[in-house]
């Protein structure tokens, strides 16, 4: 009986430890407006399941674009930047949406921008850090 109890405790401990090793889940509220993201800096774990509650409280269309690691959007944001996008979502003024994606597995600082014309030039930039 004592051995069975020890095996049960060891098995339970191992299951808890292994479940902690899996990808994490994070939910982030992001507000977009002229010309900023709030928050402007986001940090997640590699491979995390990221749910973004996205709100456009501005009067213009806005996009949340995360660029590929090592690639920065050029001003003006153009078709040349499209191939360097890791993830993006677009909202009309006053709209909200909940979107989910898997964070990159490579740690680093990813540029976050608004891809709507002239918004990058107005300073609508942030960082999406995988750490």
C-alpha positions as CSV (number, residue, x, y, z in Angstrom):
1,X,0.0,0.0,0.0
2,X,2.8,2.4,0.9
3,X,4.5,1.8,-2.5
4,X,1.2,2.4,-4.3
5,X,0.8,5.8,-2.4
6,X,4.4,6.8,-3.4
7,X,3.8,5.9,-7.0
8,X,0.5,7.9,-7.0
9,X,2.3,11.0,-5.5
10,X,5.2,10.7,-8.0
11,X,2.8,10.2,-10.9
12,X,0.7,13.2,-9.9
13,X,3.8,15.4,-9.4
14,X,5.1,14.3,-12.9
15,X,1.7,15.1,-14.5
16,X,1.7,18.6,-12.9
17,X,5.3,19.3,-14.0
18,X,4.6,18.2,-17.6
19,X,1.5,20.2,-17.9
20,X,3.5,23.3,-16.8
21,X,5.9,22.7,-19.7
22,X,3.2,23.1,-22.4
23,X,2.5,26.4,-24.2
24,X,1.0,29.1,-22.0
25,X,-2.2,31.0,-22.7
26,X,-2.5,34.7,-22.4
27,X,-5.3,37.2,-22.9
28,X,-4.5,40.8,-23.7
29,X,-6.8,43.8,-24.1
30,X,-5.5,46.2,-26.8
31,X,-7.1,49.5,-27.6
32,X,-6.3,51.2,-30.9
33,X,-6.9,54.9,-31.5
34,X,-5.3,57.9,-33.3
35,X,-2.3,57.1,-33.3
36,X,-1.4,54.6,-30.7
37,X,-1.8,51.2,-29.2
38,X,-2.6,50.8,-25.5
39,X,-0.6,49.0,-24.3
40,X,2.2,49.8,-26.7
41,X,4.4,46.9,-25.4
42,X,3.2,43.3,-25.1
43,X,5.2,40.4,-23.7
44,X,4.3,36.7,-24.2
45,X,6.0,33.3,-23.8
46,X,7.3,31.5,-27.0
47,X,4.5,29.5,-28.6
48,X,1.9,30.9,-26.3
49,X,-1.8,30.9,-27.3
50,X,-2.5,34.6,-27.5
51,X,-6.1,35.9,-27.3
52,X,-6.4,39.6,-28.1
53,X,-9.5,41.5,-27.1
54,X,-9.0,44.3,-29.7
55,X,-11.0,47.6,-29.7
56,X,-10.8,50.4,-32.1
57,X,-11.9,53.4,-30.1
58,X,-10.7,55.8,-32.7
59,X,-12.5,57.5,-35.6
60,X,-10.4,55.9,-38.3
61,X,-9.8,52.3,-39.4
62,X,-6.8,50.7,-37.6
63,X,-4.7,47.6,-37.9
64,X,-2.6,45.7,-35.4
65,X,0.2,44.2,-37.4
66,X,3.1,42.1,-35.9
67,X,6.1,41.9,-38.2
68,X,8.3,38.9,-38.6
69,X,11.3,38.9,-36.3
70,X,14.1,41.1,-37.6
71,X,11.8,42.9,-40.1
72,X,10.6,46.4,-39.6
73,X,7.8,48.0,-41.6
74,X,8.9,50.7,-44.0
75,X,7.2,54.1,-44.2
76,X,4.9,54.3,-45.9
77,X,3.5,50.8,-45.1
78,X,3.1,49.2,-48.5
79,X,2.8,45.9,-50.5
80,X,6.5,45.4,-49.9
81,X,5.8,45.0,-46.2
82,X,3.0,42.4,-46.7
83,X,5.5,39.5,-47.0
84,X,7.1,40.4,-43.7
85,X,3.9,40.2,-41.6
86,X,3.6,37.5,-38.9
87,X,0.0,38.3,-37.9
88,X,-2.5,41.1,-38.4
89,X,-6.1,42.2,-37.5
90,X,-8.0,45.1,-38.9
91,X,-11.0,47.0,-37.3
92,X,-13.3,49.7,-38.4
93,X,-13.9,52.7,-36.1
94,X,-15.9,51.7,-33.0
95,X,-15.6,48.0,-33.6
96,X,-14.2,45.3,-31.3
97,X,-13.1,41.7,-31.9
98,X,-11.6,38.8,-30.1
99,X,-8.9,37.1,-32.1
100,X,-6.5,34.2,-31.2
101,X,-3.2,33.2,-32.6
102,X,0.0,31.3,-31.6
103,X,2.9,33.5,-30.7
104,X,6.2,32.9,-32.5
105,X,8.5,30.3,-30.9
106,X,11.6,32.4,-31.5
107,X,12.3,34.8,-28.6
108,X,12.9,38.4,-29.6
109,X,11.4,41.8,-30.0
110,X,8.9,42.0,-32.9
111,X,7.7,45.3,-34.3
112,X,4.0,46.1,-33.9
113,X,2.6,48.7,-36.3
114,X,-0.6,50.0,-37.7
115,X,-0.7,49.2,-41.4
116,X,-3.4,51.7,-42.3
117,X,-1.9,54.4,-44.7
118,X,0.0,57.2,-42.9
119,X,-0.5,55.7,-39.4
120,X,3.0,54.3,-39.2
121,X,4.3,57.8,-40.1
122,X,2.2,59.2,-37.2
123,X,4.0,57.0,-34.7
124,X,1.5,54.2,-34.4
125,X,4.2,51.7,-33.4
126,X,4.7,49.3,-30.5
127,X,6.6,46.1,-29.5
128,X,5.5,42.5,-29.2
129,X,8.2,40.7,-27.2
130,X,8.5,37.0,-27.0
131,X,10.5,36.1,-23.9
